[in-house]
Amino acid sequence: MSTMDFRSQVYSPIQNMALWLVAWLYNHVSYDDLLEALDELSGSQQSATGEPFIDLLARIRQYHQPFSQNTYTVPVSFALGGIGNPIGIAPSHPAYELVKQGTGALFFSGADLDYATLIPVETDGSTIWHWHESQGIAPAPSYLLPGQADKMLSDATRDAVKSIEQNTTAAKIHADSHALKASQPRLLVGSLNDFYEAPGIPPMTPVRSEKLIARANNVAAIVEALVSRIGDHSFDHILFPLGQHIRQARMSAVNYAFLEWART
């Protein structure tokens, strides 16, 4: 498992792209701020239909409008895909192959038992946004509250670090300094946190969401540092389950932000 392979399991710019897009949808950021953030995150923005990106945004707003004053229903949700976290689209869905290309999706509930799927796919330094409308009920979002997701991530991280330290200590006599450093993974993070935190989230993101994303970033940086130092598959059975908890934390943080913005 390479560093980049693990990174793809625990991080995607789609997390922050979703936050900026929905913050704009609820009028918390301007169109110019949205475009600036999206461009910094994933290059130029294009619609898969070839229409101007602003026209796609107008369609999203129009689709969302019937629910914009409903404080009891959050008609938009976010999902991250990865090992142990299927996004929930059936193989027969027209967007199924696109979800496999990307790493996440946004779901918008419609007014008549329909929903829309929005999938950004990075291609050659730009992002192509795919919008599909379908009949039925949108896939259920992550229902874990930030506190629940935070506890699960903390427990999983503590267990993973303990297992790694025990496994490394048992082989200490035969380990070189390269492996010995891996027995203290928190010391290996370095500048990786800066990568995960750039370019940032909307300024009005709820504190609970912000803190949970920061924890997910920190754990992801710790594990990526560990993977880059070890460079083998010794701890795959520990690290990949941890990646699932990191993604869960990110989804909980984003969906909680959506809920709070819908209420304000």
C-alpha positions in Angstrom: 0.0 0.0 0.0 1.6 3.2 -1.1 1.3 6.7 0.5 -0.9 7.9 -2.3 -3.1 4.7 -2.2 -3.8 5.4 1.5 -4.4 9.1 0.9 -7.1 8.3 -1.6 -8.9 6.3 1.1 -8.9 9.0 3.7 -9.0 12.3 1.9 -10.7 13.9 -1.1 -11.0 17.6 -2.0 -14.7 16.7 -2.6 -15.2 17.2 1.2 -14.3 20.8 1.1 -15.9 21.3 -2.3 -19.2 20.0 -0.9 -18.9 22.4 2.1 -18.3 25.4 -0.1 -21.0 24.5 -2.6 -23.7 24.0 0.0 -22.6 27.1 2.0 -23.3 29.0 -1.3 -26.6 27.2 -1.7 -27.7 28.5 1.7 -26.3 32.0 0.9 -23.5 31.9 3.4 -20.8 32.6 0.8 -20.8 34.6 -2.4 -20.6 33.1 -5.9 -17.1 34.6 -6.3 -15.9 33.1 -3.0 -17.3 29.7 -4.1 -15.5 29.8 -7.5 -12.3 30.9 -5.9 -12.4 28.0 -3.4 -13.3 25.4 -6.0 -10.6 26.6 -8.3 -8.0 26.3 -5.5 -9.3 22.9 -4.6 -9.6 21.2 -7.9 -8.8 23.5 -10.9 -11.2 24.9 -13.3 -14.9 23.9 -13.0 -16.9 22.6 -15.9 -20.3 21.0 -16.4 -20.4 17.6 -18.0 -23.1 18.9 -20.5 -20.8 21.6 -21.7 -23.0 24.4 -20.4 -21.5 27.2 -18.4 -20.8 26.2 -14.8 -22.9 29.0 -13.5 -25.9 27.5 -15.4 -25.3 24.2 -13.6 -25.3 26.0 -10.2 -28.6 27.7 -11.2 -30.1 24.3 -11.9 -28.9 23.1 -8.5 -30.4 26.1 -6.7 -33.7 25.7 -8.6 -33.9 22.0 -7.7 -33.2 22.8 -4.1 -35.5 25.8 -3.8 -38.7 23.9 -2.7 -36.8 22.8 0.4 -34.9 26.0 1.2 -37.3 27.1 3.9 -37.9 23.7 5.5 -36.0 23.6 8.7 -37.0 20.0 9.5 -35.6 18.4 6.4 -32.1 18.6 5.0 -32.5 17.8 1.3 -28.8 17.6 0.6 -26.3 15.0 1.9 -22.7 14.0 1.3 -21.1 10.6 0.9 -17.4 9.6 0.6 -16.6 6.3 -1.0 -13.9 3.9 -0.1 -13.2 0.4 1.4 -16.1 -0.3 3.8 -18.0 2.8 2.7 -20.1 2.1 -0.4 -21.8 5.3 -1.6 -25.1 3.5 -2.0 -25.8 3.8 -5.7 -27.1 0.6 -7.4 -25.2 -0.7 -10.4 -28.3 0.1 -12.5 -28.0 3.8 -11.6 -26.8 6.0 -14.5 -24.2 7.6 -12.2 -22.8 4.3 -10.9 -19.7 4.2 -13.1 -19.0 7.9 -12.4 -19.1 7.2 -8.7 -16.4 4.6 -9.2 -14.3 7.2 -11.0 -14.7 9.8 -8.3 -14.4 9.5 -4.6 -17.7 11.1 -3.4 -21.1 12.5 -4.3 -23.8 14.9 -3.2 -27.4 13.9 -3.1 -30.3 16.4 -3.5 -33.8 15.3 -2.6 -36.5 16.4 -5.0 -40.1 17.4 -4.4 -41.8 14.3 -6.0 -40.0 11.2 -4.7 -37.1 12.0 -6.9 -33.5 13.0 -6.3 -30.4 14.3 -8.0 -26.8 13.1 -7.8 -24.0 15.5 -8.2 -20.5 13.9 -8.8 -17.4 15.9 -9.4 -14.7 14.0 -11.3 -11.1 15.5 -11.5 -9.7 15.2 -15.0 -6.4 16.8 -16.2 -6.3 19.6 -13.7 -10.0 20.5 -13.9 -13.2 19.2 -12.4 -16.1 17.9 -14.4 -19.4 18.1 -12.6 -22.0 15.4 -13.5 -25.7 16.0 -12.6 -28.2 13.1 -12.8 -31.9 13.2 -11.8 -33.5 9.9 -10.8 -36.8 8.5 -9.5 -36.9 7.2 -5.9 -35.4 8.2 -2.6 -31.9 9.5 -2.3 -29.4 7.2 -0.5 -29.4 7.8 3.2 -26.7 10.0 4.5 -24.3 9.3 7.4 -26.5 9.5 10.6 -23.7 9.6 13.1 -23.5 12.9 15.1 -20.1 14.6 15.3 -19.7 13.4 18.9 -20.4 9.8 18.0 -18.1 9.9 15.0 -15.4 11.6 17.0 -15.5 8.9 19.7 -15.4 6.1 17.2 -12.4 7.7 15.4 -10.6 8.3 18.7 -11.1 4.7 19.9 -10.1 3.3 16.5 -7.0 5.5 16.4 -6.0 4.5 19.9 -6.4 0.8 19.2 -4.5 1.1 15.9 -1.6 3.0 17.4 -1.4 0.5 20.3 -1.4 -2.5 17.9 1.4 -0.9 15.8 3.5 0.0 18.8 3.1 -3.6 20.2 4.0 -5.2 16.8 7.0 -2.9 16.4 8.2 -3.4 19.9 8.1 -7.2 19.6 10.5 -7.0 16.7 12.7 -4.2 18.2 15.8 -6.3 18.4 15.8 -7.0 14.7 14.3 -3.6 13.5 16.4 -0.9 12.0 16.0 2.7 12.9 13.5 3.1 10.0 11.1 0.8 11.8 11.8 2.1 15.2 10.6 5.5 14.2 7.4 3.9 13.2 6.8 2.9 16.8 6.1 6.6 17.5 3.8 7.5 14.6 2.7 10.9 16.1 6.2 12.2 15.7 6.2 11.6 12.0 3.3 13.9 11.0 5.4 16.9 10.0 3.9 19.1 7.3 1.2 16.6 6.2 -1.4 18.4 8.3 -0.8 21.5 6.2 -1.7 19.5 3.0 -5.0 18.2 4.5 -6.0 21.6 5.8 -5.4 23.6 2.7 -7.2 25.6 1.3 -9.7 25.5 4.2 -13.4 25.3 4.8 -16.0 28.0 4.7 -15.6 30.5 7.6 -19.1 29.8 9.0 -18.6 26.1 9.2 -20.0 24.9 12.6 -17.4 24.5 15.3 -18.3 20.8 15.9 -17.8 20.1 12.2 -14.5 22.0 12.1 -13.1 20.2 15.1 -14.1 16.8 13.7 -12.5 17.6 10.3 -9.4 18.7 12.1 -9.2 15.4 14.0 -9.7 13.4 10.8 -7.0 15.4 9.1 -4.6 14.8 12.0 -5.2 11.1 12.1 -4.9 10.8 8.3 -1.6 12.7 8.5 -0.3 10.4 11.2 -1.2 7.3 9.3 0.2 8.6 6.0 3.5 9.4 7.7 3.6 5.9 9.1 2.9 4.4 5.7 5.5 6.5 4.0 8.2 5.4 6.6 7.3 1.7 6.6 6.7 1.3 2.9 5.2 -2.2 3.1 2.0 -4.0 3.8 2.7 -5.1 7.4 -0.1 -3.0 8.9 -2.7 -3.0 6.1 -5.1 -5.0 8.4 -4.9 -2.1 10.9 -4.7 0.9 8.7 -7.5 0.2 6.2 -10.2 -0.2 8.9 -8.9 3.1 10.4 -9.4 4.7 7.0 -13.1 3.8 7.2 -13.5 5.7 10.5 -11.7 8.7 9.0 -14.1 8.8 6.1 -17.1 8.4 8.5 -15.8 11.4 10.6 -15.6 13.5 7.5 -19.1 12.6 6.3 -20.6 13.3 9.8 -18.8 16.6 9.9 -20.1 17.7 6.5 -23.6 16.5 6.9 -23.8 18.2 10.3 -22.8 21.4 8.7 -25.5 21.0 6.1 -28.1 20.5 8.9 -27.0 23.6 10.8 -27.0 25.8 7.7 -30.5 24.6 6.8 -31.6 25.9 10.2 -30.1 29.4 9.9 
